[in-house]
Structure formats: C-alpha cells, structure tokens
Amino acid sequence: MAQRTNLNTKESSIKYILGSVIFLAISGIGITYLINGKKETKTSENLEATIIPTEEITPTETVTGAKEGEFCGAGTKGVVQCEEGLKCDESKNTVSKNGIERTAIGAGGICVISETATSSAKVTARPTPKTASVSATPTIKETLTFQSKDDAFSVSYDSSRTLYQDKESGGDRFTFYNAKGNIAVHVGQNWSWIYPERVYSNTLLVDGVQTFVYEISNQKIVDFENNGLKYTIQCVHNGLKSLKTECDSFIASFKFI
C-alpha cells in the first residue's frame, strides 16, 4: 500500500509542473502581445503629432498700367501710363468710376483704345491704273498765336489743333487738342502734378528760364517758374516723330508777357 501512494504523488507532481509551464508560456505570449500593441499605438500617435497643416497661399494679382476709362498722365500719384493697346487722351480730363464721371486732378487725361490696336484686320488694296505723274504741292501749315494776360504767357501752335480752356484745382489749364496727341499748358500757384524733387537745369531753356524735364515713352513734361507762377507744358506725342517735332516747336515759341 505504501508503494501505490508514492506513485500517485509522483504523477500529481508531474501534472502540476506541466500545467505551470503551459500557464507561464501562455502568460508570456499575452504580455509580449500587449507590449507590442502599446509600442505600435505610441508610434502612430507620434506620427500623427508630426503632421503640420500647410497654409494655402493665394497669389496676389499684379496690375500693370491704367485700364480703359481710367486716369493717365501726370497725376497726384505720379505719372500713370496706359496698358498695352491704349493711349492717353487729354481731350477730357475726367475719369469714369462706378458709372460716375469725375474730374481728375493733374496733367493727364483718360486711357482710350489706340487707333493702331483697332485696325488689326488686313485690307487688300485694289490695283490703281497707271496715270501721268503729277508733282504734289506742299501743304503749308498755318500757325496761330495764343496769349493769356492773366497767366502772363503767349505761345504759337498749329492751326489743326483746337484750344480748350478749363479751371483745375491748381490754376488754369489750356489744352491744344489733336486726336493723335494733345499739348497742355498748366499755370497756377501750385504744381499740377506731384514729383518728389524738381532739379532745374540749363539743358532746356524756356524764354531764358531753367526747366525741369520729365520724359517717358509717350509724353514729355517740362516744368518751370516765373514771377511766382508755376508752369507745366505737357506734350503727349505717343511716340510719333511728327508730334515730337511739333512739341519742340511749341516749347520754343513759349514767351512770358
């Protein structure tokens, strides 16, 4: 009887040891799974934390030159040029904004469609029958003289131009209108346009007086002073050689009275 009791005890011990080993193995697998799961969770959290939203930047539109109907020439903000395909017309010194026309201060006008831009269609000329050659008679241009006693000056101009007189904030404005380009004279106690610093020189003299000259591709501006009055001659030649020559003649004929 003592030997049977020892056998049962040994079998029970073996079963207990095997059960403990299996339990420890299962527990180890479970702990390893939990540790790996926490590491993956932390890794994903770290990845999410490093994502930085990118701010969307909208490019700013760049506007170059004045559009049709807007002010051009020498104004309160400096000299404004029209955009490509437009020219500066000084027959009216008004600006259209929101359907309302107003007078713009300064030596300028409004941007209109250039004649060369509108005539883009090709025209085929019909052949002209040959005729006897006839020498053309040269056209003699008539010159007129205008003088203003109040503004103390006189000037000669081409008879093809039409003279308009207006009042502006800085004084008086005299526009010698031509569809291809205007010539304007501004006279007053204040300058008709803003420029940071005028430096007079002897490069161009108006009736013996020093001048400040500002010239760009489509116009020439000449400033000078006499007896407390400020004068501005503005020639809009639009790059035409004939109008540049006429502008020089106009300036040369300017006299104080």
MOKATA-V559707 format. One record per residue. OMEGA is omega as a letter, one per 40 degrees, with the letter a starting at -180 (none if undefined). D_LAST is the distance of its C-alpha to the last C-alpha in Angstrom with 1 decimal. Layout:
BEGIN
OMEGA:D_LAST  OMEGA:D_LAST
END
This chain:
BEGIN
a:156.0  i:154.1  i:152.9  i:151.3  i:149.4  i:147.8  i:146.7  a:144.9  i:143.1  i:141.9  i:140.6  i:138.7  i:137.1  i:135.9  a:134.4  a:132.6  i:131.1  i:130.0  i:128.4  i:126.6  i:125.2  a:124.0  i:122.3  i:120.6  i:119.3  i:117.9  i:116.3  i:114.7  a:113.2  i:111.8  i:110.2  i:108.7  a:107.2  a:105.7  i:104.1  i:102.5  i:101.2  i:99.5  a:97.9  i:96.5  a:95.1  a:93.4  i:92.0  i:90.5  i:89.1  i:87.4  i:86.0  a:84.5  a:83.0  i:81.1  a:79.2  a:75.6  i:73.5  i:70.4  i:67.2  a:65.4  i:61.7  a:59.4  i:56.6  a:53.0  i:51.0  a:47.9  i:44.9  i:42.4  i:39.1  a:37.9  a:40.1  i:39.3  a:37.5  a:36.3  i:32.9  a:31.4  a:28.3  a:26.7  a:28.1  i:29.5  a:32.4  a:30.4  a:30.0  i:32.6  i:33.9  i:36.0  a:39.6  a:41.1  a:41.0  i:37.9  a:34.2  a:31.1  a:29.8  i:26.5  i:26.8  a:28.1  a:27.5  i:31.0  i:34.2  a:37.7  a:40.2  i:43.7  a:42.9  i:39.9  i:36.3  i:33.7  i:30.0  a:29.5  i:26.9  a:24.9  a:23.2  a:26.1  i:28.4  i:32.1  i:34.7  a:36.2  i:38.9  a:37.7  a:38.6  a:40.4  a:42.6  a:43.8  a:44.8  a:47.7  i:50.4  i:51.5  i:51.2  a:53.7  i:52.4  i:54.9  a:55.7  i:53.8  a:56.1  i:55.4  i:53.6  a:52.6  i:49.5  i:46.4  a:43.3  i:40.2  a:37.3  i:34.1  i:31.5  i:28.2  i:25.4  a:22.8  i:19.1  i:16.8  i:13.0  i:11.6  i:8.3  i:8.5  a:7.2  a:9.7  i:8.7  i:4.9  i:5.1  a:6.8  i:10.3  a:13.5  a:16.8  a:20.5  i:21.8  i:24.7  i:22.7  a:22.5  i:19.5  i:20.5  a:18.6  i:20.5  i:20.7  a:22.2  a:23.6  a:20.7  a:17.9  a:16.4  i:17.5  a:16.5  i:19.4  a:19.7  i:23.5  a:26.0  a:29.7  a:29.9  a:27.0  i:23.8  a:20.2  i:18.5  i:15.3  a:16.0  i:13.8  i:15.6  i:17.3  i:19.9  a:20.3  i:21.3  a:24.2  i:26.6  a:27.3  a:29.6  i:27.7  i:24.4  a:24.7  i:21.6  i:22.3  a:21.2  i:22.8  i:19.5  i:16.2  a:12.8  i:10.4  a:13.1  i:13.5  a:17.0  i:17.9  a:21.0  i:22.5  a:25.2  i:27.0  a:30.1  a:32.2  a:30.3  a:26.7  a:24.0  a:21.7  i:18.8  i:17.7  a:15.1  i:13.6  i:10.7  i:10.9  i:13.9  i:12.7  a:14.7  i:13.6  i:16.4  a:16.6  i:20.2  i:21.9  a:25.5  i:27.1  i:30.8  a:31.8  a:31.2  a:30.3  i:28.5  i:26.1  i:25.6  i:24.6  i:22.2  i:20.7  i:20.1  i:18.5  a:16.1  a:15.1  a:14.8  a:12.4  a:9.9  i:6.5  a:3.8  none:0.0
END
